[in-house]
Amino acid sequence: MFLRLAEQHRLFVQDLVMSLQALATVLERQGYLASCYTCGGQMNSASFMVSLGENHLIRFLVSDYGITWTEMRDDRELMKLEGAEAISQLQDLASLVKHRVKPGQYTRVVTTADSVQ
């Protein structure tokens, strides 16, 4: 049972890393400063960052050790989420792509109950 769970977790992390790479590419095409770096070819960790405007940065880290979402403005940490809550924020970030919100038009992190500003 534990070997099966370990394999499922490994595949989950790989899927998440590939999704982050795709999100960074699409955000870059829409004018955002975005990047996604991985270590090695196994796709078992990634560092994703996107600038949402002047001094407004999102950092998302994924590895076998955990998943974190950190939002910073003016070099101050505004919000830090882990696990499922961190992943949920990615959907809100993906809404920028869906609604074609341009850099500078985005004023805060969108929650699922909010609309894109």
C-alpha positions in Angstrom: 0.0 0.0 0.0 2.7 2.5 0.9 4.7 1.9 -2.3 1.5 2.6 -4.3 0.9 5.8 -2.3 4.6 6.9 -2.8 4.3 6.4 -6.6 1.0 8.3 -6.7 2.6 11.2 -4.9 5.6 11.2 -7.2 3.2 11.3 -10.2 1.2 14.1 -8.6 4.3 16.2 -8.1 5.4 15.6 -11.7 2.0 16.7 -13.0 2.1 19.8 -10.8 5.6 20.7 -12.1 4.5 20.3 -15.7 1.4 22.5 -15.0 3.6 25.2 -13.4 5.9 25.2 -16.5 2.9 25.6 -18.8 1.4 28.4 -16.6 4.7 30.3 -16.6 5.0 30.1 -20.4 1.4 31.3 -20.9 1.8 34.1 -18.4 5.1 35.2 -20.1 3.2 35.4 -23.4 0.7 37.7 -21.9 3.4 40.1 -20.7 4.0 38.9 -17.1 7.5 38.3 -15.8 7.2 34.6 -14.9 9.6 31.7 -14.5 9.6 28.0 -13.5 12.8 26.3 -12.7 13.2 22.6 -12.0 16.1 20.6 -10.6 17.3 17.7 -12.8 15.2 15.8 -15.3 13.0 13.9 -12.9 10.5 16.7 -12.4 10.3 16.1 -8.7 10.6 19.8 -7.6 10.0 23.3 -9.0 10.3 26.9 -8.1 7.6 29.1 -9.9 7.6 32.9 -9.7 5.5 35.5 -11.3 5.4 39.3 -10.9 1.9 40.6 -10.8 2.9 44.3 -11.0 5.2 46.7 -9.3 6.7 45.0 -6.2 4.0 42.3 -6.2 5.4 38.8 -6.4 4.0 35.3 -6.1 6.4 32.4 -5.3 5.2 28.8 -5.5 7.5 25.9 -4.4 6.8 22.2 -4.9 8.9 19.3 -3.9 8.6 16.0 -2.1 8.9 17.9 1.1 5.9 20.1 0.6 4.0 22.7 -1.4 4.0 26.4 -0.5 2.5 29.6 -2.0 3.9 32.9 -0.9 2.6 36.3 -1.9 4.9 39.3 -1.3 4.5 43.0 -1.8 7.3 45.5 -1.3 9.5 42.7 0.0 7.0 41.8 2.7 5.3 38.5 3.0 1.5 39.0 2.8 0.3 35.5 2.7 1.8 32.0 2.9 -0.2 28.9 2.2 0.7 25.2 2.2 -0.7 22.0 0.6 -4.1 22.0 -0.9 -4.7 25.7 -0.1 -1.6 26.6 -2.0 -2.7 24.6 -5.0 -6.1 26.2 -4.9 -4.4 29.6 -5.3 -2.9 28.4 -8.6 -6.4 28.1 -10.1 -7.0 31.8 -9.2 -3.7 32.7 -10.8 -4.7 30.7 -13.9 -7.8 33.0 -14.1 -5.4 35.8 -15.1 -4.7 33.8 -18.2 -8.4 32.9 -18.8 -9.6 36.5 -18.4 -6.5 38.0 -20.1 -5.7 40.4 -17.3 -2.6 42.4 -18.2 0.3 43.2 -15.8 -0.5 46.2 -13.7 -4.3 45.6 -13.9 -4.1 43.0 -11.2 -4.3 44.4 -7.7 -4.5 41.4 -5.4 -4.7 37.7 -5.3 -8.1 36.5 -6.4 -9.9 34.0 -4.2 -12.5 31.6 -5.6 -15.3 33.8 -4.2 -13.9 36.9 -5.9 -13.9 38.0 -9.5 -10.8 39.1 -11.4 -10.1 42.8 -10.9 
